[in-house]
Amino acid sequence: MSPSPDQLQDDRRVQRVALYALLVNLVLAVIRGWLAFLSGSLAVVAVTIDAAIDVAAALLLWGGLKISMRKTKTFPYGLYKLENVIQVIVAILIFVAGAEILREAVLGGHSEVEASALVIWGMALSTVPILALGLYMAREGRRSASPGLLAEARHRWVDLVVSVVALLALLSARLGVPLDRPAAGVVAAFIIYSGWGLLWDGMKVLLDASLDQPTLAQVRKIAQSDPSVVKVRELEGRSSGRYRFLELVLVVAASNLEKAHAISTRVEDRIRKEVPRIDRVIIHCEPQDHTDTKLRVAVPLTDSAGTLSSHFGEAPYFAWLVLATKTGELLKQETRTNPIDQAEKAKGILVAEWLIGEKADLVVQNEPLGKGPDYVFRGAGVRVEVWDVATLDEVVPRLRTEIARLNL
């Protein structure tokens, strides 16, 4: 399926943010490299290495996003997982850099730090674009649900913390307190910690971990709300990049392939409308097992005594009958008040929608339905029978004798 306009808009937004991040990180890497050269501080060297990794990560993110949107014959499901591959690559780079900084902080010799006012102010001012970029990427990452952008946004907060630690190390050096190497060790620890989070998130998707339970519960609720869906037999979902793939097996009340197709199309349309970032929905419909199920029948009445009404939408009461489809046994019989009785317009359609919501399988009338409710029932797969009967006492025996025909 071709990307929707919303998907294309999200893709362009993510690419734009990734490009901004690449430019900002490149400038920061240059500035901090210069500050590290001036100061000789290992803590500043650590944040410079971190900035250089950010440049590489932003470049990978931007390039990966451009490639990930493509679908080919070889990759018909798209290359969305490149975003998650990027996450893993970024995590590995972070681990390598963090380990090297930590080794130098623990085993390296003592060196003098030149904490001039220029270096201190330069480090302080360089935290401003980090904060701005982090807020911007977090907002855009949530809007587009891009794992690459969200990962980079989280890393920006780590950048902010390590920048503050490096700044404090410079201030302590200016006051004559040698905290440069302990500060570099703290920076390395933060870097390694952020790398683990990125690695875990990326690997979950690459290994096809299931979608989160709230999303699956939302999809299940949408499918079960359709009047022709008897139950959701199976539901599985996975992520690929920021997009979602779903597979459902539905047991449906449909007597032919055309109705089953209409049901699956209706359920898919609702899922795409209500659940964001859906790339593909595969629905397999199975027929309802009639060997052990029930037939739910609605009959419009003019009174509670059981006289049939010839005006479907105006009927003040409805008989609700439940029969065992295997034996024809009457399992339940009750009279319900028409909840749409006070509506001024489109009563027939509103009553039809009410009965569909109650999971009615069959409506028995003694007069043909109007076009509106008849169309609604047909769309939902609810059968309508017009019988020459006057009372409910005539309907029940006929239902029992014709249960085999009605159950086809």
Helices and strands as residue ranges (DSSP letters): H 5-39, H 42-68, H 82-107, H 117-144, H 147-174, H 180-206, H 213-225, E 229-240, E 243-252, H 257-274, E 278-287, G 290-292, E 294-301, E 317-324, E 330-337, H 347-357, E 362-365, H 371-380, E 383-386, H 392-401, H 403-406
